[in-house]
């Protein structure tokens, strides 16, 4: 029986970051399922494991703890599974990268579908998307990342920052070929890092399972349909 139970929809979107860190750490988890999530969200707040507006939500049975919000969950797993760098500045930078990734997926879905994508909106957004990609590229450059070697924050082995990077850009690029093209042109070191880290056995296995379980799905709903329409993916 696994210690962890993840409440997240059946898509490889925001909750995929939590899945990736658990997989990277070699920790099994149980998926609560869509109906359980809906039941919690529709019920009274006092019966929630932790107050939350939407998933992901992670429960740690062993420690009797429940945490919501993706960056908070990743921080908790990083601390308790000893996956964070020892250096305080690098720990803060790791959290910064997690929060940046959270912001990127908010923007790629226009804050969860507050509006739908149109050709005009997408064209206006592309320069901003390239700027986001450049953040990863410059962060890596400052810490010694090269096209064919190294990790985002240095060190001799991949860490949470690399797992988050590979999950963010790898999942997006896999679902949308035009975004993959933009990434390779705008942030080639980041694209190469993404491929290297995504090829790690636990992450490759997770990606294959996501394909098996979710097919081509990314974030779901009308917002994904509008994104696919403008990207013709």
C-alpha positions in Angstrom: 0.0 0.0 0.0 1.4 3.4 -1.0 1.8 6.2 1.5 0.6 8.8 -1.0 -2.7 9.5 -2.7 -2.9 12.1 -5.4 -6.1 13.9 -6.3 -5.8 15.1 -9.8 -7.8 14.9 -13.0 -7.1 12.2 -15.6 -4.8 14.5 -17.7 -1.0 15.1 -17.7 -1.3 18.8 -16.7 -0.6 20.4 -13.4 -0.8 17.2 -11.4 1.8 15.7 -13.7 4.5 17.6 -11.9 3.6 15.8 -8.7 3.5 12.5 -10.4 6.9 13.1 -11.9 8.6 14.0 -8.6 7.1 10.9 -6.9 8.2 8.7 -9.9 11.7 10.3 -9.8 12.0 9.6 -6.1 10.8 6.0 -6.6 7.7 6.5 -4.5 4.4 4.8 -5.5 1.1 6.6 -5.2 -2.5 6.0 -5.6 -4.7 8.1 -7.9 -7.9 9.1 -6.1 -9.8 9.4 -9.4 -12.0 12.1 -11.0 -15.2 11.2 -9.1 -13.4 11.4 -5.7 -12.1 14.9 -6.6 -15.5 16.1 -7.7 -17.1 14.8 -4.5 -14.5 16.6 -2.3 -14.9 19.9 -4.3 -18.6 19.8 -4.1 -18.7 19.0 -0.4 -18.3 21.3 2.6 -14.8 22.7 3.2 -14.8 21.3 6.7 -14.7 17.8 5.3 -11.8 18.5 2.9 -8.4 17.0 3.9 -7.1 20.5 3.4 -9.0 23.5 2.1 -8.6 23.6 -1.7 -10.3 25.2 -4.6 -9.0 22.7 -7.2 -6.5 19.9 -7.5 -3.7 18.8 -7.3 -4.1 17.7 -3.7 -1.7 15.2 -2.1 -2.3 13.2 1.0 0.6 11.5 2.9 -1.0 8.8 5.0 2.2 7.9 6.8 2.6 11.4 8.2 -1.2 12.2 8.3 -0.7 15.3 6.1 -2.6 16.8 3.2 -1.3 19.5 1.0 -2.8 21.5 -1.9 -1.3 23.8 -4.6 1.4 22.3 -6.9 4.4 24.4 -5.7 3.5 23.6 -2.0 3.3 19.9 -2.8 6.6 19.9 -4.6 8.3 21.8 -1.8 6.9 19.3 0.7 8.1 16.3 -1.3 11.5 18.0 -1.8 11.9 18.5 1.9 10.6 15.2 3.2 12.3 13.1 0.5 15.6 15.0 0.7 15.5 16.0 -3.0 16.4 19.7 -2.6 19.9 21.2 -2.8 21.7 21.9 0.4 22.6 25.4 -0.6 19.9 27.9 0.4 20.2 30.0 -2.7 19.8 26.9 -4.9 16.8 25.7 -2.8 15.2 29.1 -3.4 16.0 28.9 -7.1 14.4 25.5 -7.3 11.2 26.8 -5.8 11.4 29.7 -8.2 11.5 27.3 -11.2 8.6 25.4 -9.8 6.6 28.6 -9.5 7.6 29.7 -13.0 6.4 26.4 -14.4 3.1 26.9 -12.5 2.8 30.4 -14.1 3.6 29.0 -17.6 0.8 26.5 -17.5 -1.6 29.1 -16.2 -0.7 31.3 -19.2 -0.8 28.4 -21.8 -4.4 27.8 -20.7 -5.3 31.6 -20.2 -5.7 31.2 -16.5 -7.6 27.9 -16.7 -9.8 28.9 -19.6 -11.0 32.3 -18.6 -10.9 33.0 -22.4 -10.4 30.7 -25.4 -7.5 30.8 -27.7 -7.9 32.5 -31.1 -5.3 32.9 -33.8 -4.9 36.5 -32.9 -4.4 35.8 -29.2 -1.9 33.0 -29.9 0.2 35.2 -32.3 0.3 37.9 -29.6 1.3 35.3 -27.0 4.2 33.7 -28.9 6.8 36.4 -28.0 5.9 36.0 -24.3 6.2 32.2 -24.5 9.6 32.6 -26.0 10.5 34.9 -23.1 9.4 32.3 -20.7 11.6 29.7 -22.5 14.5 32.1 -22.3 14.3 32.2 -18.5 15.2 28.5 -18.4 17.9 29.0 -21.0 19.6 31.8 -19.1 19.2 30.1 -15.7 20.9 27.0 -17.1 23.7 29.1 -18.8 24.5 30.8 -15.5 24.9 27.4 -13.8 27.0 25.7 -16.4 24.3 24.0 -18.6 25.5 23.0 -22.0 23.7 21.7 -25.1 24.9 18.2 -24.5 25.6 18.1 -20.8 24.9 19.5 -17.3 21.7 20.3 -15.4 19.7 23.4 -14.8 21.2 24.3 -11.5 24.5 22.6 -11.8 25.5 19.6 -9.8 26.4 16.1 -11.0 23.0 14.6 -11.2 19.4 15.8 -12.0 17.3 17.4 -9.3 13.8 18.6 -8.8 14.4 21.7 -11.0 15.4 19.3 -13.9 12.3 17.1 -13.3 10.0 20.1 -13.3 11.7 21.4 -16.5 11.4 18.1 -18.3 7.7 17.7 -17.2 6.8 21.2 -18.2 8.4 21.5 -21.7 8.5 17.8 -22.5 4.8 17.2 -22.0 3.9 20.4 -23.8 6.2 19.7 -26.7 5.0 16.1 -27.0 1.4 17.2 -27.3 2.0 20.2 -29.6 4.6 20.0 -32.3 4.7 23.7 -33.0 5.6 24.4 -29.4 8.4 21.9 -29.6 9.7 23.7 -32.7 9.6 27.0 -30.8 11.4 25.5 -27.8 14.2 24.0 -29.9 14.8 27.3 -31.7 14.4 29.6 -28.7 16.0 27.5 -26.0 18.1 24.7 -27.4 19.9 23.9 -24.2 16.6 23.6 -22.4 15.2 21.4 -25.1 18.2 19.1 -24.9 18.1 19.0 -21.1 14.4 18.2 -21.3 15.1 15.2 -23.6 17.9 13.9 -21.4 15.9 14.1 -18.2 12.7 12.8 -19.8 14.7 9.8 -20.9 15.5 8.8 -17.3 13.8 5.4 -16.7 11.2 6.5 -14.1 10.2 9.6 -16.1 10.1 7.7 -19.4 7.9 5.1 -17.8 5.6 7.8 -16.4 5.3 9.5 -19.9 4.5 6.1 -21.5 1.8 5.5 -18.9 0.4 9.0 -19.5 0.1 8.2 -23.2 -1.6 4.9 -22.3 -4.0 6.4 -19.8 -4.7 9.8 -21.3 -3.9 9.5 -25.0 -3.2 12.9 -26.6 -4.9 14.8 -23.8 -3.1 17.7 -22.3 -5.2 20.0 -20.0 -8.7 19.0 -21.2 -11.9 20.9 -21.8 -12.7 23.7 -24.2 -9.4 25.5 -23.6 -7.5 22.5 -24.9 -9.8 22.3 -28.0 -9.1 26.0 -28.7 -5.3 25.5 -28.2 -5.3 22.6 -30.6 -7.3 24.6 -33.1 -4.8 27.5 -33.2 -1.9 25.0 -33.3 -3.6 22.6 -35.5 -2.4 19.7 -33.3 
